[in-house]
Amino acid sequence: NHLAGHTTFTCRQELDSAVRRHLKGKRHKTNRTDRTVFELIHSHSGPFLVAQLTQKQMEDELDVSNSTIRRTIRKLIKLEMIRRVAFIEPETQGPGANIYVILPAGAWNDVDAD
C-alpha cells in the first residue's frame, strides 16, 4: 500500500498521545481553525496512521475556503505538527490527494497529556 511507511508511530495509542501533546503544547500558537484541521487529519488517519485527503475534501467537511485550508496546512507544517507528502496518481500521473503525516511531539512540548 502506498500509505505504508510514512508514519513514525507503531500503534494508534502513540499517534493519539502525540495528537494530545501537540494540541496541549501548542494551544497558544494555534487558533480554532488550526486545531480543527489538525483534528480532521487525525480523524482520517486510518490503519497506516496517516491521512490521505484532498484540499477540497477538507474544505467541504469543515465548510471553509481553499485559502483557509492552504494557510492552515502551511502553519501546521511550520509548527512541526504535520508533514505533507505529495502523491502522484499512478494511473493519470497527475496530482492526487496529499498524504498528511502527524509528527511525534517534540521534547520541548512534551507535557503529560495522558
C-alpha beads as a LAMMPS data file, in Angstrom:
LAMMPS data file: protein, C-alpha beads

114 atoms
113 bonds

1 atom types
1 bond types

-500.0 500.0 xlo xhi
-500.0 500.0 ylo yhi
-500.0 500.0 zlo zhi

Masses

1 110.0

Atoms # bond

1 1 1 0.000 0.000 0.000
2 1 1 1.276 3.468 -0.879
3 1 1 0.485 4.761 2.647
4 1 1 2.694 2.245 4.414
5 1 1 5.992 3.518 5.742
6 1 1 5.077 7.191 6.115
7 1 1 4.354 7.203 9.846
8 1 1 6.839 7.057 12.701
9 1 1 4.277 5.579 15.087
10 1 1 3.944 1.880 15.739
11 1 1 0.366 1.939 17.057
12 1 1 -2.763 4.077 17.317
13 1 1 -2.080 4.871 21.004
14 1 1 1.255 6.534 20.126
15 1 1 -0.468 8.626 17.448
16 1 1 -3.288 9.629 19.802
17 1 1 -0.789 10.589 22.508
18 1 1 1.189 12.756 20.061
19 1 1 -2.021 14.491 18.966
20 1 1 -2.913 15.298 22.594
21 1 1 0.604 16.591 23.253
22 1 1 0.595 18.793 20.145
23 1 1 -2.817 20.243 20.984
24 1 1 -1.899 20.926 24.597
25 1 1 1.682 22.072 23.991
26 1 1 0.839 24.398 21.095
27 1 1 -2.531 25.727 22.234
28 1 1 -1.180 29.287 22.431
29 1 1 0.275 29.126 18.912
30 1 1 -2.850 27.744 17.216
31 1 1 -6.344 29.058 16.677
32 1 1 -9.626 27.149 16.469
33 1 1 -9.312 26.578 12.705
34 1 1 -5.766 25.223 13.071
35 1 1 -6.911 22.771 15.726
36 1 1 -9.986 21.754 13.713
37 1 1 -7.920 20.981 10.590
38 1 1 -5.378 19.081 12.715
39 1 1 -8.159 17.065 14.345
40 1 1 -9.675 16.345 10.907
41 1 1 -6.335 14.930 9.737
42 1 1 -6.183 12.845 12.904
43 1 1 -9.738 11.557 12.434
44 1 1 -8.909 10.457 8.866
45 1 1 -5.734 8.647 9.907
46 1 1 -6.548 5.067 9.041
47 1 1 -4.799 1.762 9.635
48 1 1 -1.488 3.124 8.299
49 1 1 -1.701 6.008 10.831
50 1 1 -1.632 8.674 8.090
51 1 1 -4.421 10.531 6.315
52 1 1 -4.892 10.954 2.590
53 1 1 -7.111 13.934 1.837
54 1 1 -7.625 16.477 -0.891
55 1 1 -7.908 20.135 -0.017
56 1 1 -11.426 20.012 -1.480
57 1 1 -12.397 17.234 0.956
58 1 1 -11.161 19.350 3.866
59 1 1 -12.961 22.440 2.571
60 1 1 -16.225 20.525 2.238
61 1 1 -16.014 18.776 5.616
62 1 1 -15.135 21.955 7.516
63 1 1 -17.073 24.440 5.367
64 1 1 -14.079 26.757 4.926
65 1 1 -12.347 28.247 1.893
66 1 1 -9.444 26.752 -0.055
67 1 1 -7.174 29.602 1.056
68 1 1 -8.010 28.860 4.712
69 1 1 -7.055 25.195 4.253
70 1 1 -3.806 26.067 2.451
71 1 1 -2.830 28.686 5.040
72 1 1 -3.627 26.319 7.931
73 1 1 -1.688 23.405 6.409
74 1 1 1.360 25.675 5.954
75 1 1 1.075 26.761 9.597
76 1 1 0.759 23.183 10.910
77 1 1 3.850 22.232 8.900
78 1 1 5.780 25.225 10.253
79 1 1 4.770 24.273 13.814
80 1 1 6.095 20.757 13.080
81 1 1 2.739 19.172 13.830
82 1 1 2.350 17.530 10.405
83 1 1 4.277 16.686 7.256
84 1 1 2.695 16.782 3.799
85 1 1 3.724 14.185 1.224
86 1 1 2.729 14.915 -2.360
87 1 1 1.069 11.934 -4.033
88 1 1 1.109 11.309 -7.785
89 1 1 -1.856 9.285 -9.034
90 1 1 -0.302 6.231 -10.753
91 1 1 -2.985 5.904 -13.443
92 1 1 -3.056 9.526 -14.567
93 1 1 0.454 10.601 -13.468
94 1 1 -1.254 13.714 -12.129
95 1 1 -1.552 15.074 -8.608
96 1 1 -3.625 13.003 -6.221
97 1 1 -4.764 13.514 -2.656
98 1 1 -1.852 14.545 -0.431
99 1 1 -0.736 12.284 2.379
100 1 1 -0.692 14.022 5.772
101 1 1 1.552 12.583 8.465
102 1 1 1.172 13.660 12.089
103 1 1 4.638 14.075 13.567
104 1 1 5.764 12.992 17.021
105 1 1 5.522 15.760 19.599
106 1 1 8.982 17.237 20.186
107 1 1 10.713 17.070 23.540
108 1 1 10.253 20.821 24.023
109 1 1 6.492 20.451 24.260
110 1 1 6.277 17.071 25.973
111 1 1 3.605 17.578 28.547
112 1 1 1.720 14.927 30.426
113 1 1 -1.416 14.929 28.298
114 1 1 -2.363 11.325 29.023

Bonds

1 1 1 2
2 1 2 3
3 1 3 4
4 1 4 5
5 1 5 6
6 1 6 7
7 1 7 8
8 1 8 9
9 1 9 10
10 1 10 11
11 1 11 12
12 1 12 13
13 1 13 14
14 1 14 15
15 1 15 16
16 1 16 17
17 1 17 18
18 1 18 19
19 1 19 20
20 1 20 21
21 1 21 22
22 1 22 23
23 1 23 24
24 1 24 25
25 1 25 26
26 1 26 27
27 1 27 28
28 1 28 29
29 1 29 30
30 1 30 31
31 1 31 32
32 1 32 33
33 1 33 34
34 1 34 35
35 1 35 36
36 1 36 37
37 1 37 38
38 1 38 39
39 1 39 40
40 1 40 41
41 1 41 42
42 1 42 43
43 1 43 44
44 1 44 45
45 1 45 46
46 1 46 47
47 1 47 48
48 1 48 49
49 1 49 50
50 1 50 51
51 1 51 52
52 1 52 53
53 1 53 54
54 1 54 55
55 1 55 56
56 1 56 57
57 1 57 58
58 1 58 59
59 1 59 60
60 1 60 61
61 1 61 62
62 1 62 63
63 1 63 64
64 1 64 65
65 1 65 66
66 1 66 67
67 1 67 68
68 1 68 69
69 1 69 70
70 1 70 71
71 1 71 72
72 1 72 73
73 1 73 74
74 1 74 75
75 1 75 76
76 1 76 77
77 1 77 78
78 1 78 79
79 1 79 80
80 1 80 81
81 1 81 82
82 1 82 83
83 1 83 84
84 1 84 85
85 1 85 86
86 1 86 87
87 1 87 88
88 1 88 89
89 1 89 90
90 1 90 91
91 1 91 92
92 1 92 93
93 1 93 94
94 1 94 95
95 1 95 96
96 1 96 97
97 1 97 98
98 1 98 99
99 1 99 100
100 1 100 101
101 1 101 102
102 1 102 103
103 1 103 104
104 1 104 105
105 1 105 106
106 1 106 107
107 1 107 108
108 1 108 109
109 1 109 110
110 1 110 111
111 1 111 112
112 1 112 113
113 1 113 114
